[in-house]
Amino acid sequence: MRFRFENYQQFQALRFAVEEINRSPDLLPNRTLGFYVYDSCAALQSELEGTLWMLTGQSPAILNYCCRESPPLAAIIGHSLSTYSILMAHILGQYRFPQVSYFSTSSLLSDRKQFSSFFRTVPSDIFQSKGIAQLVKHFKWTWVGLIAADDDYGHEGIEVLRQEIIKEGICVAYTEYISSNFIFKNIWNIANVIKESSAKVVVAFSTDIYLIPVLDEMLKLNLLYYIKNVRVNLSNGREVSFDKDGNPPAVYDIVNWQPGADGTIKQVKVGSYDSRNSSGDVFGIKTTTISWGTKNKEIPLSVCSQSCPEGFRKATRQGEPVCCFECVPCGQGEISNQTNSIECWKCPWDMWPNSARDRCLSKPIEFLSYEEPLAIILASTGVISSLIPISIFRLFIRYKSTPIVRANNYSVSCILLVSLSFCFLCALAFIGYPQPEKCLLRQAAFGLVFTLCVSCILAKTVIVVFAFMATKPGSRLKKWTTPRVPYMIITICTFIQLTLCIFWLSISPPFPQYNIEAKPGIIVVECNENSQFAFWCMLGYLGFLASVSFTVAFLARRLPDSYNEAKFITFSMLAFLSVWVSFIPASLSAQGKYTVAMEIFAILTSTWALVFCMFLPKCFVILFRPNMNTKEKLMGKDRSRM
């Protein structure tokens, strides 16, 4: 049987208080207080016997019968343990006998219907549990173990505590109950559960008499530092030491643990009682404070999972408490700007996460700007190239009376050269910020200018065929060899394209848009054609005219040498169609500003193909072979070699 020194101190405090009251003439005049002291030795049977003895004055007690020599009791103080107080309160309440406890904190005793005559001087476990829950939250412990005494006090207190810490978002790793029969059979199991668990903090809801054996077992499992090199001076002058393993002598009893400032157990008060002392004098016992510590000397971090940093979110593990989770990076286009975030948030449409995915940054805007080297090269090429057809036009004006210029329809050639110059320049409409006006007109302007070019070439091709066929006797095609026929062809073909473009711009006009899907993290400013059907109708009609020109020219390629322009038209249309057929898959694979660059490249390349195939041979003859620029050579009358 252990001597509970703190209980002895409490008794001495009561005795001192009663004596002081009785000696004072002012506190309770003409009244003398007395008291009985009954020690139940923490045994329920003894407690029941003692309660009945206090009611009846007899042992064994006779219920509903009181026989005592001293005055009746005014009230009963006790018990310290909630389980015993509940037993006493059930009995004393039947007699409306006042009971005051200075230590019982079970919330069950707050029920005034069951325990109408029970009072106490300490708050219930509810307040204590809320305080402990706030303390656990303050130290940011989210993964804790719970141990409690296996009695009413422990069960009720730990359940209230569990509810409170769960409200604070804290998870319980385990709940263990300490046997309350003083045999402590399950102490080793509890200590091993604590050792094996990943929880670094244990919240105990127990009196010291049950808790100390658990702490002793934890010492054996090396979960705490041992007490070393401590000497205790006794009242009788003796001096004893703890052994090398930190164990006190048998005559000692650790009676009180005190928490340090950082929340860990730092000190333990040790009292002495030597049962072999024949005098039995225990009034001069001294207590000594002994330093104590844990292996972790800063505040322990007790979490099931480490905190998720910014840029991550928590993902719960299947079948585990919510405090056990994985840290998953935020998805594409999402951020989290706080630790332990349970979800990620999408950035606004015009913003994008930074590399850490903890904040949103404004997306860069992309378009083919005049400040970029690629745009400068394309624009310079377009402007310089537009001067080539103008130069050829001036050359034709200068040599317009020569046979080679006159033989190939001088007027249509001039229209073709001017339109080719505009074809080069229309590439500029695709460079720069896509303004609404630019989006509205650039595709239509491209379609009309190129239709004019191809219409001129088609007119040339048809005139070549008509001129040859008209030379046959009795041909009815002579009336189609007049100068008005090519203009009619050019006007009709161009008017059809103009009609298509007007319908397109009127019903479903193109417009600028911010494209956030083309490139992740970039806003592509581009022109939306609005109606893909209208766009491909415009482009398809242009391809149709080019195909007709190619077919007619191909069929006329073997005409006499005086009409050999059909060969050049065949090559020019073949190159033209090849460029635009290649453009379709290339434009579909490109993204952002490179799609626009691909279209500009196709415009410049196809225009250069027309200029090169249609006019380079003629310019070569005019400038470098003037002897071939004669009527005889053109009519094929001079068979001499060049």
ZITABEL-V955260 format. One record per residue. N is the residue number from 0. RES is the residue in three letters. PHI is phi in whole degrees, -180 to 180 (999 if undefined). NEAR is the number of other C-alpha atoms within 10 Angstrom. D_LAST is the distance of its C-alpha to the last C-alpha in Angstrom with 2 decimals. Layout:
[[N/RES/PHI/NEAR/D_LAST] [N/RES/PHI/NEAR/D_LAST]]
This chain:
[[0/MET/999/5/134.92] [1/ARG/-86/12/132.97] [2/PHE/-87/16/134.59] [3/ARG/-91/16/132.56] [4/PHE/-64/20/133.14] [5/GLU/-67/12/131.35] [6/ASN/-66/11/133.68] [7/TYR/-64/13/136.60] [8/GLN/-62/12/135.23] [9/GLN/-63/11/134.89] [10/PHE/-64/13/138.50] [11/GLN/-63/13/139.72] [12/ALA/-65/12/137.85] [13/LEU/-64/13/139.62] [14/ARG/-61/13/143.00] [15/PHE/-64/11/142.46] [16/ALA/-64/12/141.46] [17/VAL/-64/15/144.51] [18/GLU/-63/14/146.86] [19/GLU/-65/12/145.43] [20/ILE/-65/16/145.82] [21/ASN/-66/17/149.38] [22/ARG/-77/13/150.30] [23/SER/-87/10/148.90] [24/PRO/-78/11/151.38] [25/ASP/-101/9/148.56] [26/LEU/-75/11/146.16] [27/LEU/-132/12/148.40] [28/PRO/-65/11/151.96] [29/ASN/62/8/154.69] [30/ARG/-131/10/152.20] [31/THR/-125/11/151.75] [32/LEU/-91/10/148.68] [33/GLY/-138/13/148.82] [34/PHE/-158/13/146.44] [35/TYR/-106/8/146.22] [36/VAL/-120/10/143.53] [37/TYR/-125/13/142.44] [38/ASP/-103/10/139.86] [39/SER/-84/16/138.17] [40/CYS/56/13/136.39] [41/ALA/57/14/133.23] [42/ALA/-120/11/134.64] [43/LEU/-60/14/134.52] [44/GLN/-63/12/137.92] [45/SER/-65/14/139.53] [46/GLU/-66/20/137.88] [47/LEU/-65/15/139.30] [48/GLU/-62/15/142.75] [49/GLY/-66/22/142.59] [50/THR/-65/21/141.58] [51/LEU/-66/22/144.46] [52/TRP/-64/19/146.82] [53/MET/-67/21/145.88] [54/LEU/-79/23/146.55] [55/THR/-106/19/149.82] [56/GLY/77/19/151.22] [57/GLN/-127/17/151.95] [58/SER/-143/11/150.50] [59/PRO/-71/11/150.07] [60/ALA/-82/18/149.35] [61/ILE/-114/14/150.99] [62/LEU/-63/11/148.64] [63/ASN/61/9/149.85] [64/TYR/-139/10/152.72] [65/CYS/-125/15/152.95] [66/CYS/-144/12/155.64] [67/ARG/-144/12/155.24] [68/GLU/-80/6/157.61] [69/SER/-80/8/155.22] [70/PRO/-59/7/153.86] [71/PRO/-63/13/151.02] [72/LEU/-72/13/147.46] [73/ALA/-84/11/145.55] [74/ALA/-165/13/142.09] [75/ILE/-119/20/140.26] [76/ILE/-100/16/137.54] [77/GLY/134/21/134.99] [78/HIS/-91/24/133.35] [79/SER/-79/16/130.45] [80/LEU/-88/19/128.38] [81/SER/-63/23/127.00] [82/THR/-59/19/127.95] [83/TYR/-73/22/131.57] [84/SER/-65/25/131.63] [85/ILE/-64/21/130.43] [86/LEU/-61/15/133.28] [87/MET/-63/23/135.80] [88/ALA/-66/27/134.46] [89/HIS/-63/15/134.88] [90/ILE/-79/17/138.53] [91/LEU/-65/24/139.41] [92/GLY/-67/17/137.73] [93/GLN/-65/12/140.26] [94/TYR/-104/12/142.99] [95/ARG/52/13/141.02] [96/PHE/-94/17/141.51] [97/PRO/-62/17/139.27] [98/GLN/-132/22/136.85] [99/VAL/-123/19/134.75] [100/SER/-110/19/132.06] [101/TYR/-101/15/130.60] [102/PHE/-147/17/127.77] [103/SER/-77/25/126.96] [104/THR/-118/26/123.56] [105/SER/-58/23/122.69] [106/SER/-69/18/121.31] [107/LEU/-62/17/123.49] [108/LEU/-74/22/126.51] [109/SER/-83/17/125.13] [110/ASP/-77/10/126.09] [111/ARG/-73/11/129.22] [112/LYS/-73/9/130.15] [113/GLN/-80/15/130.50] [114/PHE/-126/21/131.75] [115/SER/-73/19/133.69] [116/SER/-110/18/135.84] [117/PHE/-96/25/133.24] [118/PHE/-137/19/132.03] [119/ARG/-150/18/130.06] [120/THR/-105/11/129.25] [121/VAL/-125/12/125.63] [122/PRO/-71/15/122.62] [123/SER/-75/18/121.42] [124/ASP/-64/24/118.57] [125/ILE/-60/18/116.23] [126/PHE/-67/15/116.13] [127/GLN/-64/16/115.87] [128/SER/-64/21/113.08] [129/LYS/-63/18/111.11] [130/GLY/-65/15/111.62] [131/ILE/-65/17/110.47] [132/ALA/-60/22/107.43] [133/GLN/-67/15/106.54] [134/LEU/-66/14/107.09] [135/VAL/-62/21/104.75] [136/LYS/-65/15/102.14] [137/HIS/-61/9/102.62] [138/PHE/-85/14/101.80] [139/LYS/61/14/98.77] [140/TRP/-90/22/100.13] [141/THR/-111/25/98.53] [142/TRP/-141/26/99.66] [143/VAL/-128/24/103.39] [144/GLY/-103/21/106.10] [145/LEU/-121/20/109.43] [146/ILE/-131/22/112.83] [147/ALA/-152/26/116.16] [148/ALA/-70/24/119.75] [149/ASP/-85/17/120.59] [150/ASP/-147/19/123.03] [151/ASP/-60/18/123.09] [152/TYR/-60/24/122.08] [153/GLY/-69/24/119.10] [154/HIS/-64/18/117.87] [155/GLU/-67/22/118.20] [156/GLY/-65/25/116.86] [157/ILE/-70/25/113.82] [158/GLU/-69/16/112.91] [159/VAL/-64/19/113.05] [160/LEU/-63/24/111.06] [161/ARG/-60/19/108.43] [162/GLN/-63/14/107.99] [163/GLU/-69/19/107.69] [164/ILE/-74/23/105.10] [165/ILE/-66/13/103.03] [166/LYS/-60/11/103.03] [167/GLU/-86/14/101.49] [168/GLY/81/13/98.66] [169/ILE/-100/23/100.20] [170/CYS/-105/22/100.21] [171/VAL/-103/19/103.10] [172/ALA/-79/23/102.37] [173/TYR/-163/15/105.82] [174/THR/-134/18/109.40] [175/GLU/-125/20/112.32] [176/TYR/-116/21/116.06] [177/ILE/-87/23/118.62] [178/SER/-57/16/121.75] [179/SER/-103/15/124.67] [180/ASN/-101/12/127.41] [181/PHE/67/12/127.39] [182/ILE/-92/8/126.47] [183/PHE/55/13/122.78] [184/LYS/-66/12/121.63] [185/ASN/-98/13/118.06] [186/ILE/-63/22/117.55] [187/TRP/-64/17/115.53] [188/ASN/-63/14/113.25] [189/ILE/-64/19/112.65] [190/ALA/-62/21/111.82] [191/ASN/-71/14/109.31] [192/VAL/-61/16/107.67] [193/ILE/-63/23/107.28] [194/LYS/-67/15/105.88] [195/GLU/-78/9/103.35] [196/SER/-75/15/102.13] [197/SER/-81/16/99.13] [198/ALA/-72/22/101.17] [199/LYS/-96/17/102.31] [200/VAL/-124/22/104.86] [201/VAL/-117/17/108.00] [202/VAL/-101/17/109.97] [203/ALA/-105/19/113.60] [204/PHE/-118/25/116.05] [205/SER/-163/21/119.26] [206/THR/-78/14/122.37] [207/ASP/-65/16/122.53] [208/ILE/-64/16/124.96] [209/TYR/-92/21/122.26] [210/LEU/-77/18/119.28] [211/ILE/-59/16/120.61] [212/PRO/-62/17/120.66] [213/VAL/-66/21/117.01] [214/LEU/-66/16/116.22] [215/ASP/-62/18/118.27] [216/GLU/-68/18/116.28] [217/MET/-65/20/113.04] [218/LEU/-62/19/114.31] [219/LYS/-66/15/114.79] [220/LEU/-89/13/111.23] [221/ASN/64/13/110.01] [222/LEU/-88/18/108.74] [223/LEU/-135/18/110.67] [224/TYR/-69/15/111.71] [225/TYR/-80/19/115.17] [226/ILE/-82/19/118.00] [227/LYS/-136/16/118.79] [228/ASN/53/12/121.30] [229/VAL/-119/15/123.34] [230/ARG/-116/13/127.07] [231/VAL/-122/20/129.38] [232/ASN/-92/15/132.71] [233/LEU/-96/17/135.42] [234/SER/-66/14/138.39] [235/ASN/-89/10/140.77] [236/GLY/91/8/138.99] [237/ARG/-71/8/137.31] [238/GLU/-129/10/133.69] [239/VAL/-126/14/131.43] [240/SER/-127/15/127.78] [241/PHE/-74/16/125.08] [242/ASP/-78/13/124.11] [243/LYS/-64/11/120.82] [244/ASP/-93/12/119.18] [245/GLY/86/15/120.19] [246/ASN/-90/15/122.99] [247/PRO/-78/19/126.17] [248/PRO/-63/12/129.65] [249/ALA/-64/9/131.33] [250/VAL/-83/12/133.56] [251/TYR/-104/17/130.64] [252/ASP/-140/17/128.94] [253/ILE/-75/18/125.65] [254/VAL/-115/19/126.52] [255/ASN/-157/18/123.84] [256/TRP/-101/18/120.10] [257/GLN/-125/14/118.54] [258/PRO/-75/13/114.83] [259/GLY/-81/13/113.14] [260/ALA/-66/9/111.17] [261/ASP/-93/12/107.85] [262/GLY/92/14/109.13] [263/THR/-93/18/109.87] [264/ILE/-73/16/113.38] [265/LYS/-111/18/114.48] [266/GLN/-136/17/118.25] [267/VAL/-141/19/121.11] [268/LYS/-91/16/124.77] [269/VAL/-119/19/127.15] [270/GLY/-112/22/130.83] [271/SER/-127/24/133.51] [272/TYR/-148/21/136.37] [273/ASP/-104/13/138.37] [274/SER/-68/12/140.39] [275/ARG/-87/8/142.46] [276/ASN/-72/9/143.88] [277/SER/-66/7/147.54] [278/SER/-74/7/148.09] [279/GLY/68/10/145.36] [280/ASP/-76/12/144.62] [281/VAL/-119/15/141.15] [282/PHE/-81/11/141.54] [283/GLY/-101/10/140.21] [284/ILE/-68/14/136.86] [285/LYS/-108/16/133.94] [286/THR/-117/18/130.25] [287/THR/-125/16/127.48] [288/THR/-88/16/123.83] [289/ILE/-114/17/121.47] [290/SER/-69/15/117.81] [291/TRP/-146/19/115.50] [292/GLY/-154/16/111.78] [293/THR/-102/17/108.87] [294/LYS/-64/11/106.04] [295/ASN/-95/13/103.66] [296/LYS/-85/10/105.14] [297/GLU/-92/10/102.68] [298/ILE/-58/14/102.72] [299/PRO/-73/18/101.37] [300/LEU/-97/16/98.26] [301/SER/-115/20/99.14] [302/VAL/-138/21/96.22] [303/CYS/-76/22/95.02] [304/SER/-137/16/91.40] [305/GLN/-66/14/89.94] [306/SER/-61/17/88.84] [307/CYS/-82/20/85.33] [308/PRO/-73/19/83.44] [309/GLU/-62/20/81.35] [310/GLY/94/26/78.17] [311/PHE/-127/28/80.07] [312/ARG/-131/26/82.34] [313/LYS/-84/24/85.35] [314/ALA/-125/19/85.08] [315/THR/-66/16/88.46] [316/ARG/-86/12/89.13] [317/GLN/-63/9/90.21] [318/GLY/80/7/93.95] [319/GLU/-120/10/94.68] [320/PRO/-61/15/96.14] [321/VAL/-66/17/93.90] [322/CYS/-76/22/94.41] [323/CYS/-102/20/92.57] [324/PHE/-150/20/88.88] [325/GLU/-107/16/85.40] [326/CYS/-97/19/83.10] [327/VAL/-110/17/79.85] [328/PRO/-62/20/76.86] [329/CYS/-63/22/75.97] [330/GLY/-72/15/73.10] [331/GLN/-62/13/69.68] [332/GLY/83/19/70.04] [333/GLU/-122/22/73.83] [334/ILE/-139/28/76.23] [335/SER/-138/26/79.90] [336/ASN/-109/18/81.32] [337/GLN/-148/16/84.79] [338/THR/-74/15/86.34] [339/ASN/56/19/87.55] [340/SER/-72/20/85.60] [341/ILE/-88/15/86.09] [342/GLU/-154/15/82.77] [343/CYS/-107/23/79.47] [344/TRP/-116/16/78.14] [345/LYS/-75/17/74.67] [346/CYS/-72/19/73.00] [347/PRO/-57/14/72.10] [348/TRP/-60/14/68.73] [349/ASP/-98/17/67.20] [350/MET/-130/19/68.72] [351/TRP/-147/24/68.36] [352/PRO/-65/24/70.77] [353/ASN/-76/17/70.50] [354/SER/-63/11/70.23] [355/ALA/-82/16/74.04] [356/ARG/56/23/74.16] [357/ASP/-117/21/77.14] [358/ARG/-159/19/75.68] [359/CYS/-97/22/72.87] [360/LEU/-116/16/70.05] [361/SER/-64/16/67.73] [362/LYS/-71/19/64.50] [363/PRO/-68/12/61.36] [364/ILE/-96/14/59.11] [365/GLU/-118/17/55.48] [366/PHE/-159/20/52.54] [367/LEU/-77/24/49.06] [368/SER/-88/16/50.12] [369/TYR/-67/16/48.02] [370/GLU/-84/9/49.96] [371/GLU/-86/11/48.55] [372/PRO/-57/11/45.58] [373/LEU/-61/14/43.87] [374/ALA/-67/21/44.26] [375/ILE/-63/15/43.12] [376/ILE/-64/11/39.90] [377/LEU/-66/19/39.21] [378/ALA/-67/21/40.17] [379/SER/-64/13/38.12] [380/THR/-63/17/35.05] [381/GLY/-65/23/35.65] [382/VAL/-67/17/36.14] [383/ILE/-64/13/33.20] [384/SER/-65/20/30.92] [385/SER/-65/24/32.13] [386/LEU/-78/17/30.67] [387/ILE/-65/17/27.09] [388/PRO/-60/22/27.03] [389/ILE/-65/18/28.83] [390/SER/-64/13/26.25] [391/ILE/-65/20/23.45] [392/PHE/-60/21/25.85] [393/ARG/-66/14/26.20] [394/LEU/-63/15/22.46] [395/PHE/-67/22/22.31] [396/ILE/-62/13/25.28] [397/ARG/-67/11/23.69] [398/TYR/-112/16/20.52] [399/LYS/-67/16/22.39] [400/SER/-89/12/21.68] [401/THR/-78/15/17.91] [402/PRO/-61/17/16.62] [403/ILE/-69/23/15.42] [404/VAL/-79/21/18.90] [405/ARG/-71/14/20.85] [406/ALA/-71/16/19.31] [407/ASN/-111/18/20.53] [408/ASN/61/16/24.10] [409/TYR/-55/17/24.40] [410/SER/-65/15/28.13] [411/VAL/-65/20/28.00] [412/SER/-62/22/25.25] [413/CYS/-65/19/27.60] [414/ILE/-61/15/30.53] [415/LEU/-62/25/28.67] [416/LEU/-65/27/27.76] [417/VAL/-65/20/31.39] [418/SER/-66/24/32.75] [419/LEU/-64/28/30.58] [420/SER/-63/25/32.06] [421/PHE/-69/23/35.50] [422/CYS/-62/27/34.77] [423/PHE/-63/28/34.35] [424/LEU/-74/21/37.52] [425/CYS/-67/24/39.62] [426/ALA/-63/26/39.70] [427/LEU/-66/19/42.10] [428/ALA/-67/18/44.65] [429/PHE/-93/25/45.17] [430/ILE/-104/21/46.14] [431/GLY/100/15/49.65] [432/TYR/-65/18/53.10] [433/PRO/-70/22/53.01] [434/GLN/-70/14/54.77] [435/PRO/-57/14/55.89] [436/GLU/-66/11/53.53] [437/LYS/-67/18/50.57] [438/CYS/-64/22/51.47] [439/LEU/-67/20/51.88] [440/LEU/-108/16/48.48] [441/ARG/-67/18/45.96] [442/GLN/-71/21/45.27] [443/ALA/-66/21/45.38] [444/ALA/-64/18/42.95] [445/PHE/-60/21/40.58] [446/GLY/-64/23/40.83] [447/LEU/-69/23/40.35] [448/VAL/-65/22/37.35] [449/PHE/-69/26/35.49] [450/THR/-64/27/36.54] [451/LEU/-62/24/35.05] [452/CYS/-61/28/31.68] [453/VAL/-66/29/31.70] [454/SER/-64/27/32.99] [455/CYS/-63/27/30.06] [456/ILE/-67/28/27.63] [457/LEU/-62/26/29.83] [458/ALA/-62/21/29.79] [459/LYS/-59/24/25.99] [460/THR/-64/27/26.01] [461/VAL/-64/21/28.75] [462/ILE/-64/20/27.17] [463/VAL/-60/24/23.96] [464/VAL/-66/20/26.30] [465/PHE/-63/19/28.55] [466/ALA/-64/17/25.84] [467/PHE/-71/17/24.62] [468/MET/-68/15/28.22] [469/ALA/-72/17/29.34] [470/THR/-76/12/27.20] [471/LYS/-75/11/29.48] [472/PRO/-62/7/32.47] [473/GLY/75/8/35.63] [474/SER/-72/11/34.09] [475/ARG/-89/12/36.37] [476/LEU/-85/16/33.65] [477/LYS/-62/15/32.76] [478/LYS/-68/10/35.47] [479/TRP/-95/15/33.81] [480/THR/-99/18/30.60] [481/THR/-75/12/32.43] [482/PRO/-64/12/31.62] [483/ARG/-78/9/34.91] [484/VAL/-61/15/34.04] [485/PRO/-61/24/31.90] [486/TYR/-68/15/34.65] [487/MET/-64/13/37.26] [488/ILE/-61/17/35.57] [489/ILE/-62/22/35.24] [490/THR/-66/14/38.84] [491/ILE/-64/13/40.42] [492/CYS/-63/22/38.78] [493/THR/-71/22/39.60] [494/PHE/-64/15/43.09] [495/ILE/-60/15/43.95] [496/GLN/-65/22/43.12] [497/LEU/-62/18/45.09] [498/THR/-63/11/48.05] [499/LEU/-59/19/48.01] [500/CYS/-67/23/48.01] [501/ILE/-65/14/50.83] [502/PHE/-61/12/52.96] [503/TRP/-61/23/52.30] [504/LEU/-70/17/53.24] [505/SER/-84/10/56.23] [506/ILE/-89/12/57.80] [507/SER/-141/14/56.99] [508/PRO/-72/19/55.32] [509/PRO/-64/25/54.10] [510/PHE/-153/17/56.38] [511/PRO/-76/19/56.63] [512/GLN/-147/17/58.77] [513/TYR/-99/17/60.21] [514/ASN/-100/20/59.23] [515/ILE/-104/18/61.72] [516/GLU/-96/11/60.75] [517/ALA/-63/13/57.17] [518/LYS/-133/12/58.22] [519/PRO/-60/13/61.84] [520/GLY/83/21/63.24] [521/ILE/-135/20/60.44] [522/ILE/-96/24/60.23] [523/VAL/-94/23/56.70] [524/VAL/-89/20/56.24] [525/GLU/-146/23/53.71] [526/CYS/-93/23/52.92] [527/ASN/-90/17/54.48] [528/GLU/-68/20/52.42] [529/ASN/69/16/55.80] [530/SER/-116/15/54.40] [531/GLN/-65/13/52.10] [532/PHE/-63/11/51.79] [533/ALA/-66/19/50.42] [534/PHE/-62/18/48.00] [535/TRP/-73/12/46.57] [536/CYS/-65/16/46.49] [537/MET/-62/25/44.33] [538/LEU/-69/18/42.03] [539/GLY/-67/12/42.13] [540/TYR/-64/17/41.17] [541/LEU/-62/23/38.14] [542/GLY/-66/20/37.21] [543/PHE/-63/14/37.81] [544/LEU/-61/18/35.37] [545/ALA/-65/23/32.70] [546/SER/-67/19/33.45] [547/VAL/-63/15/33.21] [548/SER/-61/26/29.84] [549/PHE/-63/26/28.60] [550/THR/-65/17/30.11] [551/VAL/-64/18/28.74] [552/ALA/-66/29/25.21] [553/PHE/-64/19/25.47] [554/LEU/-69/13/26.63] [555/ALA/-98/22/23.81] [556/ARG/-69/19/20.94] [557/ARG/-98/12/20.17] [558/LEU/-67/16/19.97] [559/PRO/-55/11/17.17] [560/ASP/-58/14/13.76] [561/SER/-67/17/15.11] [562/TYR/-119/20/17.70] [563/ASN/-73/17/15.91] [564/GLU/-64/23/18.03] [565/ALA/-61/27/20.64] [566/LYS/-64/21/18.89] [567/PHE/-65/20/19.09] [568/ILE/-65/26/22.66] [569/THR/-60/24/23.55] [570/PHE/-66/18/22.63] [571/SER/-65/27/24.32] [572/MET/-70/29/27.46] [573/LEU/-63/20/27.64] [574/ALA/-65/20/27.63] [575/PHE/-62/24/30.06] [576/LEU/-66/19/32.48] [577/SER/-63/12/32.38] [578/VAL/-62/19/33.44] [579/TRP/-76/18/36.32] [580/VAL/-67/13/37.50] [581/SER/-71/11/37.75] [582/PHE/-67/18/39.55] [583/ILE/-60/13/42.50] [584/PRO/-68/10/43.98] [585/ALA/-65/15/43.10] [586/SER/-70/16/44.98] [587/LEU/-71/10/47.94] [588/SER/-86/10/48.31] [589/ALA/-82/14/48.06] [590/GLN/-135/15/51.13] [591/GLY/63/20/51.99] [592/LYS/-67/18/49.49] [593/TYR/-74/16/46.95] [594/THR/-65/18/46.67] [595/VAL/-66/20/45.64] [596/ALA/-62/21/43.24] [597/MET/-64/18/41.62] [598/GLU/-68/18/41.13] [599/ILE/-62/23/39.64] [600/PHE/-61/18/37.25] [601/ALA/-65/21/36.27] [602/ILE/-62/24/35.74] [603/LEU/-66/23/33.53] [604/THR/-66/17/31.52] [605/SER/-65/23/30.99] [606/THR/-68/25/30.01] [607/TRP/-63/22/27.50] [608/ALA/-61/19/26.07] [609/LEU/-67/25/25.63] [610/VAL/-64/20/24.12] [611/PHE/-65/15/21.67] [612/CYS/-75/20/20.53] [613/MET/-86/24/20.66] [614/PHE/-121/17/19.34] [615/LEU/-62/14/17.55] [616/PRO/-61/12/14.09] [617/LYS/-66/19/14.73] [618/CYS/-64/17/16.07] [619/PHE/-61/11/13.19] [620/VAL/-66/14/10.88] [621/ILE/-62/19/13.89] [622/LEU/-90/11/14.74] [623/PHE/-114/10/11.90] [624/ARG/-129/12/8.76] [625/PRO/-65/11/10.89] [626/ASN/-68/10/8.60] [627/MET/-88/16/7.48] [628/ASN/-89/18/11.25] [629/THR/-129/14/12.24] [630/LYS/-64/15/14.44] [631/GLU/-65/12/12.55] [632/LYS/-63/18/9.46] [633/LEU/-67/17/12.20] [634/MET/-84/14/14.35] [635/GLY/79/13/11.91] [636/LYS/-80/10/12.91] [637/ASP/-95/13/9.68] [638/ARG/-89/8/8.89] [639/SER/-66/7/6.47] [640/ARG/-74/4/3.70] [641/MET/-71/8/0.00]]
